[in-house]
């Protein structure tokens, strides 16, 4: 149990937290000591104690303490940590001033407010030059995928907890935290709300407060809500509708949503982005609240953002990956892919196509930059372009080949196996094994190429000619040159034989970066492609003006701009 009583003073930019949390020795041997630290320099502990233990070492400059138990904590035994902390920046800095606790739009999480248990990679040197100066390897890597000992820890380096959070703020503001709200009272110019978690959550939660307006939508037993600045109401109804669409899709495809509420909570655009805590999503004003999507052909990135954060209630808040290579494939790639599925279902395949092309372009751009050695998706080492951009393209292609039913069944099996489970936590290989169930040899090779290799394609349509068949139909001949490559971490590429099925399409309008109406799509056919030059013939009932290979950008194609070309007589 984690209990926190937080007093927020917005005008003073000050937050005081008092509380307790329990430590359980889950090791097979007695625990002689425990390490505690603060992860944010603006937070100071005023009081800190561990039941049954005394302070053995104190490093005030780093706010790092070691407590030693009078009697070692035996396996399964519990010790209680009690703390009082103050989060406040005093004075002004030359740069990097605090923007978490502000007059109208506070967003602080427990990482900034509560003591953290133990040491982790975050506090180690990361700068390659500094590491070299200290005789360390220049790059700091997570545990290898083969290191089964690393499955003892998840990406939060915590366990499932129950939370009891009380947040007090100014009477004019609305306090928000994860959990079911039990009380909400105003007294003496202060407003207090108490939230208790309905189900176990990860030790990762937030505290927010501002002068919010609330809008609610009761949808299939879940209270969907948006907390927003009164001046930023333009897209609130869209956010509620997008939340309902995503919720319906995920419950149908993946399984039950675990909470009775879902809250999108605006914060100022000092940082851009969003975070998915348990049932509560802090969401930057610049990510959607002040977006203008009125221009014809605009991509609804609000729908994608809402879908992504809600998907994290499954990928990261139900099944939590091990802290090792491949972790961000199991949360960020799956969340981004899930949002694409919602976009395709409710905004159309064309919107999904345009978003996929943008994802592909970003991945290829960062790949070309070559800042670090590239690894396959199954071994992705951070929340980077491989996880965010390449991941959804890979999963989307897998769905296109295996079919949505098989992919959803694999995702449900994975969730059923790891939902709310403690160690050992899942590896990317656990999900890949579910994809392989019942797969043919060709499908297994594709899965290997997608997840365990760096696979690239060069697909070019070099000519497209159409002729009338005399019966109202038209035959289009596409000349396509295709190549497949396996990449190495250093950027070296080796050509590999290509013999796969891909999509070819005929269109009445060019499916470039603009919108493409459904009636502009004349034909999309799955047909083989092989290395070298080949001709593909497709029959349509109307005369096309554009045609080519991989029109929906399902392949990791090094240049997706040359897939579709004008059709000549």
HUTA-V885321 format. One record per residue. N is the residue number from 1. PHI is phi in whole degrees, 0 to 359 (999 if undefined). NEAR is the number of other ideal C-beta (glycine too) atoms within 12 Angstrom. Layout:
n->N phi->PHI near->NEAR
n->N phi->PHI near->NEAR
This chain:
n->1 phi->999 near->24
n->2 phi->244 near->41
n->3 phi->244 near->29
n->4 phi->224 near->43
n->5 phi->244 near->30
n->6 phi->248 near->46
n->7 phi->251 near->32
n->8 phi->255 near->45
n->9 phi->240 near->24
n->10 phi->301 near->34
n->11 phi->292 near->18
n->12 phi->269 near->21
n->13 phi->51 near->28
n->14 phi->225 near->30
n->15 phi->223 near->43
n->16 phi->249 near->31
n->17 phi->237 near->43
n->18 phi->236 near->26
n->19 phi->179 near->33
n->20 phi->217 near->28
n->21 phi->212 near->37
n->22 phi->258 near->28
n->23 phi->257 near->35
n->24 phi->243 near->24
n->25 phi->283 near->25
n->26 phi->264 near->22
n->27 phi->279 near->18
n->28 phi->272 near->10
n->29 phi->233 near->13
n->30 phi->299 near->16
n->31 phi->255 near->29
n->32 phi->269 near->21
n->33 phi->208 near->27
n->34 phi->225 near->39
n->35 phi->256 near->30
n->36 phi->231 near->35
n->37 phi->207 near->34
n->38 phi->258 near->33
n->39 phi->262 near->28
n->40 phi->236 near->30
n->41 phi->291 near->19
n->42 phi->283 near->27
n->43 phi->260 near->35
n->44 phi->241 near->26
n->45 phi->272 near->32
n->46 phi->267 near->19
n->47 phi->215 near->20
n->48 phi->205 near->36
n->49 phi->209 near->22
n->50 phi->231 near->33
n->51 phi->299 near->22
n->52 phi->78 near->24
n->53 phi->223 near->29
n->54 phi->239 near->19
n->55 phi->289 near->22
n->56 phi->261 near->19
n->57 phi->217 near->17
n->58 phi->225 near->19
n->59 phi->242 near->17
n->60 phi->301 near->14
n->61 phi->297 near->10
n->62 phi->251 near->17
n->63 phi->48 near->26
n->64 phi->230 near->26
n->65 phi->231 near->33
n->66 phi->240 near->24
n->67 phi->252 near->33
n->68 phi->247 near->22
n->69 phi->285 near->25
n->70 phi->299 near->15
n->71 phi->235 near->17
n->72 phi->310 near->19
n->73 phi->285 near->29
n->74 phi->286 near->19
n->75 phi->307 near->14
n->76 phi->88 near->15
n->77 phi->281 near->22
n->78 phi->236 near->22
n->79 phi->235 near->32
n->80 phi->253 near->24
n->81 phi->260 near->35
n->82 phi->245 near->29
n->83 phi->212 near->36
n->84 phi->225 near->26
n->85 phi->232 near->38
n->86 phi->232 near->31
n->87 phi->255 near->38
n->88 phi->193 near->30
n->89 phi->272 near->24
n->90 phi->257 near->15
n->91 phi->78 near->10
n->92 phi->241 near->10
n->93 phi->257 near->12
n->94 phi->293 near->6
n->95 phi->194 near->7
n->96 phi->71 near->13
n->97 phi->291 near->16
n->98 phi->294 near->29
n->99 phi->234 near->24
n->100 phi->275 near->34
n->101 phi->252 near->41
n->102 phi->229 near->30
n->103 phi->299 near->22
n->104 phi->223 near->30
n->105 phi->143 near->37
n->106 phi->282 near->46
n->107 phi->215 near->44
n->108 phi->229 near->45
n->109 phi->246 near->37
n->110 phi->294 near->42
n->111 phi->298 near->31
n->112 phi->276 near->33
n->113 phi->250 near->46
n->114 phi->250 near->43
n->115 phi->300 near->40
n->116 phi->255 near->35
n->117 phi->272 near->38
n->118 phi->76 near->23
n->119 phi->261 near->19
n->120 phi->215 near->22
n->121 phi->298 near->21
n->122 phi->301 near->19
n->123 phi->270 near->21
n->124 phi->275 near->17
n->125 phi->293 near->19
n->126 phi->248 near->18
n->127 phi->296 near->14
n->128 phi->303 near->16
n->129 phi->295 near->12
n->130 phi->296 near->14
n->131 phi->294 near->17
n->132 phi->297 near->13
n->133 phi->300 near->11
n->134 phi->260 near->14
n->135 phi->72 near->9
n->136 phi->254 near->17
n->137 phi->303 near->13
n->138 phi->294 near->18
n->139 phi->243 near->22
n->140 phi->256 near->21
n->141 phi->251 near->25
n->142 phi->288 near->30
n->143 phi->299 near->27
n->144 phi->294 near->22
n->145 phi->298 near->33
n->146 phi->277 near->17
n->147 phi->277 near->21
n->148 phi->295 near->19
n->149 phi->297 near->15
n->150 phi->289 near->28
n->151 phi->287 near->31
n->152 phi->289 near->20
n->153 phi->237 near->29
n->154 phi->260 near->34
n->155 phi->294 near->39
n->156 phi->268 near->32
n->157 phi->51 near->28
n->158 phi->214 near->33
n->159 phi->225 near->29
n->160 phi->291 near->30
n->161 phi->225 near->34
n->162 phi->256 near->25
n->163 phi->238 near->41
n->164 phi->226 near->29
n->165 phi->244 near->45
n->166 phi->245 near->31
n->167 phi->235 near->45
n->168 phi->245 near->35
n->169 phi->217 near->41
n->170 phi->293 near->27
n->171 phi->298 near->21
n->172 phi->280 near->18
n->173 phi->252 near->34
n->174 phi->247 near->36
n->175 phi->280 near->45
n->176 phi->223 near->45
n->177 phi->209 near->49
n->178 phi->297 near->46
n->179 phi->114 near->39
n->180 phi->282 near->28
n->181 phi->280 near->31
n->182 phi->264 near->17
n->183 phi->224 near->20
n->184 phi->205 near->23
n->185 phi->232 near->18
n->186 phi->236 near->18
n->187 phi->204 near->11
n->188 phi->59 near->10
n->189 phi->76 near->14
n->190 phi->232 near->22
n->191 phi->245 near->29
n->192 phi->235 near->30
n->193 phi->230 near->33
n->194 phi->239 near->26
n->195 phi->232 near->39
n->196 phi->235 near->29
n->197 phi->292 near->36
n->198 phi->282 near->22
n->199 phi->228 near->26
n->200 phi->301 near->25
n->201 phi->231 near->40
n->202 phi->286 near->39
n->203 phi->285 near->36
n->204 phi->206 near->35
n->205 phi->211 near->45
n->206 phi->232 near->41
n->207 phi->231 near->46
n->208 phi->225 near->45
n->209 phi->200 near->43
n->210 phi->193 near->37
n->211 phi->275 near->27
n->212 phi->274 near->34
n->213 phi->259 near->21
n->214 phi->247 near->27
n->215 phi->227 near->27
n->216 phi->238 near->23
n->217 phi->220 near->27
n->218 phi->277 near->17
n->219 phi->225 near->24
n->220 phi->50 near->20
n->221 phi->85 near->17
n->222 phi->246 near->29
n->223 phi->275 near->27
n->224 phi->273 near->36
n->225 phi->219 near->34
n->226 phi->234 near->40
n->227 phi->253 near->41
n->228 phi->213 near->39
n->229 phi->291 near->29
n->230 phi->302 near->18
n->231 phi->276 near->16
n->232 phi->239 near->32
n->233 phi->269 near->22
n->234 phi->304 near->21
n->235 phi->248 near->35
n->236 phi->295 near->35
n->237 phi->298 near->18
n->238 phi->298 near->33
n->239 phi->297 near->45
n->240 phi->295 near->33
n->241 phi->295 near->26
n->242 phi->296 near->42
n->243 phi->297 near->48
n->244 phi->297 near->33
n->245 phi->298 near->34
n->246 phi->294 near->46
n->247 phi->300 near->41
n->248 phi->298 near->25
n->249 phi->295 near->33
n->250 phi->289 near->42
n->251 phi->293 near->29
n->252 phi->288 near->22
n->253 phi->275 near->31
n->254 phi->246 near->38
n->255 phi->134 near->27
n->256 phi->290 near->23
n->257 phi->280 near->37
n->258 phi->269 near->33
n->259 phi->238 near->36
n->260 phi->267 near->25
n->261 phi->216 near->38
n->262 phi->212 near->44
n->263 phi->239 near->46
n->264 phi->261 near->48
n->265 phi->233 near->43
n->266 phi->290 near->43
n->267 phi->223 near->41
n->268 phi->296 near->29
n->269 phi->276 near->24
n->270 phi->293 near->20
n->271 phi->230 near->20
n->272 phi->251 near->20
n->273 phi->146 near->22
n->274 phi->205 near->38
n->275 phi->225 near->35
n->276 phi->254 near->42
n->277 phi->275 near->42
n->278 phi->295 near->46
n->279 phi->71 near->42
n->280 phi->223 near->45
n->281 phi->237 near->45
n->282 phi->301 near->40
n->283 phi->220 near->48
n->284 phi->295 near->31
n->285 phi->301 near->34
n->286 phi->281 near->22
n->287 phi->273 near->31
n->288 phi->182 near->37
n->289 phi->295 near->39
n->290 phi->248 near->23
n->291 phi->286 near->29
n->292 phi->246 near->14
n->293 phi->253 near->24
n->294 phi->282 near->11
n->295 phi->292 near->11
n->296 phi->304 near->9
n->297 phi->86 near->18
n->298 phi->298 near->20
n->299 phi->277 near->29
n->300 phi->279 near->36
n->301 phi->287 near->31
n->302 phi->295 near->41
n->303 phi->300 near->41
n->304 phi->294 near->43
n->305 phi->294 near->40
n->306 phi->297 near->46
n->307 phi->298 near->50
n->308 phi->297 near->44
n->309 phi->292 near->46
n->310 phi->293 near->47
n->311 phi->297 near->47
n->312 phi->294 near->43
n->313 phi->294 near->45
n->314 phi->263 near->42
n->315 phi->269 near->43
n->316 phi->126 near->39
n->317 phi->245 near->44
n->318 phi->248 near->40
n->319 phi->255 near->42
n->320 phi->251 near->40
n->321 phi->288 near->47
n->322 phi->292 near->40
n->323 phi->280 near->35
n->324 phi->197 near->37
n->325 phi->309 near->33
n->326 phi->86 near->43
n->327 phi->299 near->45
n->328 phi->287 near->37
n->329 phi->294 near->49
n->330 phi->278 near->48
n->331 phi->237 near->44
n->332 phi->288 near->38
n->333 phi->297 near->46
n->334 phi->293 near->49
n->335 phi->293 near->45
n->336 phi->293 near->43
n->337 phi->298 near->49
n->338 phi->301 near->47
n->339 phi->296 near->48
n->340 phi->297 near->50
n->341 phi->296 near->41
n->342 phi->297 near->42
n->343 phi->299 near->39
n->344 phi->298 near->31
n->345 phi->291 near->24
n->346 phi->251 near->27
n->347 phi->247 near->33
n->348 phi->104 near->26
n->349 phi->295 near->31
n->350 phi->295 near->32
n->351 phi->300 near->35
n->352 phi->297 near->36
n->353 phi->300 near->41
n->354 phi->293 near->33
n->355 phi->291 near->39
n->356 phi->297 near->45
n->357 phi->296 near->38
n->358 phi->297 near->28
n->359 phi->299 near->41
n->360 phi->299 near->38
n->361 phi->299 near->26
n->362 phi->294 near->25
n->363 phi->300 near->36
n->364 phi->295 near->31
n->365 phi->298 near->17
n->366 phi->290 near->22
n->367 phi->297 near->28
n->368 phi->294 near->17
n->369 phi->294 near->14
n->370 phi->59 near->17
n->371 phi->294 near->16
n->372 phi->229 near->22
n->373 phi->295 near->20
n->374 phi->282 near->34
n->375 phi->234 near->34
n->376 phi->297 near->35
n->377 phi->303 near->47
n->378 phi->297 near->39
n->379 phi->245 near->33
n->380 phi->304 near->38
n->381 phi->248 near->32
n->382 phi->188 near->30
n->383 phi->274 near->26
n->384 phi->243 near->26
n->385 phi->295 near->36
n->386 phi->291 near->43
n->387 phi->286 near->41
n->388 phi->280 near->34
n->389 phi->258 near->36
n->390 phi->293 near->43
n->391 phi->307 near->46
n->392 phi->295 near->47
n->393 phi->295 near->44
n->394 phi->298 near->48
n->395 phi->293 near->44
n->396 phi->295 near->41
n->397 phi->293 near->40
n->398 phi->303 near->38
n->399 phi->297 near->33
n->400 phi->295 near->36
n->401 phi->272 near->30
n->402 phi->280 near->30
n->403 phi->97 near->17
n->404 phi->296 near->25
n->405 phi->296 near->14
n->406 phi->291 near->25
n->407 phi->294 near->35
n->408 phi->297 near->30
n->409 phi->298 near->22
n->410 phi->295 near->33
n->411 phi->295 near->42
n->412 phi->293 near->27
n->413 phi->298 near->25
n->414 phi->299 near->34
n->415 phi->296 near->37
n->416 phi->300 near->21
n->417 phi->285 near->22
n->418 phi->243 near->32
n->419 phi->298 near->29
n->420 phi->58 near->25
n->421 phi->270 near->23
n->422 phi->266 near->24
n->423 phi->302 near->23
n->424 phi->283 near->22
n->425 phi->276 near->38
n->426 phi->287 near->41
n->427 phi->255 near->38
n->428 phi->302 near->46
n->429 phi->296 near->33
n->430 phi->294 near->35
n->431 phi->289 near->41
n->432 phi->300 near->35
n->433 phi->298 near->22
n->434 phi->292 near->32
n->435 phi->297 near->37
n->436 phi->281 near->26
n->437 phi->298 near->22
n->438 phi->77 near->19
n->439 phi->282 near->24
n->440 phi->284 near->15
n->441 phi->305 near->12
n->442 phi->294 near->16
n->443 phi->292 near->26
n->444 phi->297 near->22
n->445 phi->295 near->23
n->446 phi->298 near->33
n->447 phi->299 near->37
n->448 phi->300 near->26
n->449 phi->298 near->34
n->450 phi->287 near->43
n->451 phi->254 near->39
n->452 phi->248 near->29
n->453 phi->230 near->28
n->454 phi->262 near->36
n->455 phi->249 near->36
n->456 phi->232 near->37
n->457 phi->233 near->40
n->458 phi->230 near->32
n->459 phi->249 near->42
n->460 phi->232 near->30
n->461 phi->266 near->41
n->462 phi->262 near->26
n->463 phi->204 near->24
n->464 phi->213 near->37
n->465 phi->231 near->26
n->466 phi->239 near->31
n->467 phi->222 near->20
n->468 phi->283 near->17
n->469 phi->269 near->16
n->470 phi->83 near->8
n->471 phi->239 near->9
n->472 phi->91 near->12
n->473 phi->253 near->21
n->474 phi->229 near->29
n->475 phi->249 near->27
n->476 phi->250 near->41
n->477 phi->254 near->27
n->478 phi->256 near->44
n->479 phi->259 near->26
n->480 phi->235 near->41
n->481 phi->251 near->27
n->482 phi->226 near->41
n->483 phi->214 near->28
n->484 phi->232 near->33
n->485 phi->225 near->27
n->486 phi->254 near->24
n->487 phi->265 near->30
n->488 phi->257 near->18
n->489 phi->299 near->21
n->490 phi->273 near->13
n->491 phi->104 near->18
n->492 phi->290 near->15
n->493 phi->237 near->23
n->494 phi->237 near->17
n->495 phi->290 near->18
n->496 phi->233 near->24
n->497 phi->300 near->17
n->498 phi->243 near->31
n->499 phi->207 near->19
n->500 phi->223 near->31
n->501 phi->258 near->26
n->502 phi->224 near->37
n->503 phi->269 near->37
n->504 phi->237 near->41
n->505 phi->222 near->43
n->506 phi->238 near->43
n->507 phi->218 near->38
n->508 phi->272 near->26
n->509 phi->223 near->26
n->510 phi->284 near->26
n->511 phi->278 near->39
n->512 phi->276 near->25
n->513 phi->268 near->20
n->514 phi->274 near->19
n->515 phi->288 near->23
n->516 phi->230 near->30
n->517 phi->289 near->18
n->518 phi->304 near->18
n->519 phi->283 near->12
n->520 phi->277 near->29
n->521 phi->270 near->29
n->522 phi->269 near->32
n->523 phi->196 near->33
n->524 phi->227 near->30
n->525 phi->234 near->26
n->526 phi->271 near->23
n->527 phi->216 near->23
n->528 phi->292 near->19
n->529 phi->225 near->36
n->530 phi->226 near->22
n->531 phi->297 near->21
n->532 phi->98 near->20
n->533 phi->262 near->19
n->534 phi->211 near->27
n->535 phi->242 near->24
n->536 phi->241 near->37
n->537 phi->248 near->25
n->538 phi->227 near->36
n->539 phi->257 near->25
n->540 phi->225 near->32
n->541 phi->269 near->18
n->542 phi->225 near->22
n->543 phi->279 near->26
n->544 phi->278 near->40
n->545 phi->246 near->25
n->546 phi->223 near->33
n->547 phi->198 near->46
n->548 phi->163 near->46
n->549 phi->257 near->46
n->550 phi->48 near->46
n->551 phi->291 near->44
n->552 phi->257 near->39
n->553 phi->58 near->44
n->554 phi->269 near->40
n->555 phi->262 near->43
n->556 phi->279 near->43
n->557 phi->267 near->38
n->558 phi->296 near->29
n->559 phi->213 near->24
n->560 phi->281 near->36
n->561 phi->284 near->23
n->562 phi->255 near->23
n->563 phi->282 near->41
n->564 phi->247 near->42
n->565 phi->225 near->30
n->566 phi->295 near->24
n->567 phi->266 near->34
n->568 phi->257 near->20
n->569 phi->292 near->14
